[in-house]
C-alpha cells in the first residue's frame, strides 16, 4: 500500500451510494486517504436526496459530479469498494476489493436514504480502521 492509501468507491450511477461514501471518507479521513468515486453508467448529476442527507450531517457533496469508471482509476487504488456493480469493476492484482451490499437511494425519499447513509458511515469507519487510520469525528 502507498504511504497515503487510495480508495475507489464504485456504484452504477456514481450519484448516491458511492458519492456518500466518498464524502464520509474525505471528512473522516481528514486528508489522510486519497478518495475517488466512479460509476459504470454515470448519471447526469448527484442524487439531490443523497446530497440533502449528507448535508444533515454537515458534509457537502453538492459540488461533486458523477464520473465514469476507468481501468486506470481501479489500478491506481489500493482498495476498490463496489456497491451493486461488482462484475463491471476491472480486476488488478494488488488491489483489495470489497462489495458493500446497500440499498440504492435512487428514487427514494429522505426517510429511506438516511438509514443507507448511516450504514455507509459505519462501513467507512470500519474501512478507515482497517487501513490503520483513526477516524476524525
C-alpha positions as CSV (number, residue, x, y, z in Angstrom):
1,X,0.0,0.0,0.0
2,X,1.2,3.5,-0.7
3,X,2.2,6.0,2.0
4,X,-1.3,7.6,1.6
5,X,-3.8,4.8,0.8
6,X,-6.2,5.4,-2.0
7,X,-9.8,4.2,-2.1
8,X,-12.2,4.0,-5.0
9,X,-16.0,3.7,-4.5
10,X,-17.9,2.4,-7.4
11,X,-21.7,2.2,-8.0
12,X,-23.7,2.1,-11.1
13,X,-24.6,5.8,-11.4
14,X,-22.0,7.4,-9.1
15,X,-24.8,9.6,-7.9
16,X,-25.8,8.3,-4.5
17,X,-24.0,5.5,-2.5
18,X,-20.5,6.0,-3.9
19,X,-20.8,9.8,-3.5
20,X,-22.0,9.5,0.1
21,X,-19.1,7.0,0.9
22,X,-16.6,9.3,-0.7
23,X,-17.9,12.3,1.3
24,X,-17.6,10.4,4.5
25,X,-14.1,9.2,3.7
26,X,-12.9,12.7,2.8
27,X,-14.3,14.0,6.0
28,X,-13.5,11.2,8.4
29,X,-10.1,10.5,6.7
30,X,-9.2,14.2,7.2
31,X,-6.8,14.2,4.2
32,X,-5.0,11.0,5.1
33,X,-6.7,9.0,2.3
34,X,-6.9,9.6,-1.4
35,X,-10.6,9.3,-2.3
36,X,-12.1,8.5,-5.7
37,X,-15.5,7.6,-6.9
38,X,-16.9,6.4,-10.2
39,X,-19.8,4.7,-11.9
40,X,-20.3,2.1,-14.6
41,X,-23.1,4.2,-16.1
42,X,-22.8,7.6,-14.5
43,X,-25.9,9.8,-14.0
44,X,-26.0,13.4,-15.2
45,X,-25.9,14.7,-11.6
46,X,-25.7,13.8,-8.0
47,X,-28.9,12.5,-6.4
48,X,-30.3,15.5,-4.6
49,X,-31.8,13.4,-1.8
50,X,-28.3,11.9,-1.1
51,X,-26.9,15.5,-1.1
52,X,-29.6,16.5,1.4
53,X,-29.0,13.5,3.6
54,X,-25.3,14.2,3.8
55,X,-25.9,18.0,4.4
56,X,-27.9,17.0,7.5
57,X,-24.5,15.7,8.9
58,X,-22.6,18.8,7.7
59,X,-21.0,17.1,4.7
60,X,-21.4,18.9,1.4
61,X,-21.2,16.7,-1.7
62,X,-23.3,19.1,-3.8
63,X,-20.3,20.1,-6.0
64,X,-19.4,16.5,-6.9
65,X,-20.1,15.2,-10.4
66,X,-20.6,11.6,-11.5
67,X,-17.6,10.2,-13.2
68,X,-17.1,7.1,-15.5
69,X,-15.3,4.1,-14.1
70,X,-11.9,3.6,-15.9
71,X,-9.4,0.7,-15.5
72,X,-6.8,3.3,-14.5
73,X,-8.9,4.5,-11.6
74,X,-9.1,1.0,-10.3
75,X,-5.4,0.3,-10.9
76,X,-4.3,3.4,-9.0
77,X,-6.4,2.4,-6.0
78,X,-5.3,0.3,-3.0
79,X,-8.9,-0.5,-2.2
80,X,-11.9,-0.7,-4.6
81,X,-15.3,-0.8,-2.9
82,X,-18.2,-1.8,-5.2
83,X,-21.8,-1.2,-4.5
84,X,-24.1,-3.1,-6.8
85,X,-21.7,-3.3,-9.8
86,X,-19.0,-5.7,-8.8
87,X,-18.9,-7.6,-12.2
88,X,-18.1,-4.4,-14.1
89,X,-15.1,-3.4,-11.9
90,X,-11.8,-4.5,-13.6
91,X,-9.5,-6.7,-11.5
92,X,-5.9,-5.8,-10.8
93,X,-3.6,-7.9,-8.6
94,X,-2.6,-6.0,-5.5
95,X,-5.9,-4.1,-5.2
96,X,-8.1,-5.1,-2.3
97,X,-11.8,-5.5,-3.4
98,X,-14.9,-5.3,-1.2
99,X,-18.5,-5.4,-2.2
100,X,-20.9,-3.5,0.0
101,X,-24.4,-4.6,-0.4
102,X,-26.5,-1.5,0.2
103,X,-29.9,-0.3,-1.0
104,X,-29.9,2.1,-3.9
105,X,-31.1,5.6,-2.8
106,X,-32.2,6.4,-6.4
107,X,-35.9,7.4,-6.4
108,X,-36.2,7.2,-2.6
109,X,-37.2,9.9,-0.1
110,X,-35.1,11.2,2.6
111,X,-36.6,8.9,5.2
112,X,-35.4,5.9,3.2
113,X,-32.0,7.4,2.4
114,X,-31.0,8.2,6.0
115,X,-30.5,4.5,7.0
116,X,-28.5,3.9,3.8
117,X,-26.3,7.0,4.7
118,X,-25.9,5.8,8.2
119,X,-24.8,2.3,7.2
120,X,-22.3,3.8,4.7
121,X,-20.8,5.9,7.6
122,X,-20.4,2.8,9.8
123,X,-18.7,0.9,6.9
124,X,-16.4,3.9,6.1
125,X,-15.3,4.0,9.8
126,X,-14.5,0.3,9.6
127,X,-12.6,0.8,6.4
128,X,-10.5,3.6,7.9
129,X,-9.7,1.4,10.9
130,X,-8.7,-1.5,8.6
131,X,-6.3,1.0,6.9
132,X,-4.8,1.9,10.3
133,X,-6.3,5.4,10.2
134,X,-8.1,6.8,13.2
135,X,-11.4,8.4,12.0
136,X,-11.7,12.1,12.6
137,X,-15.0,12.8,14.3
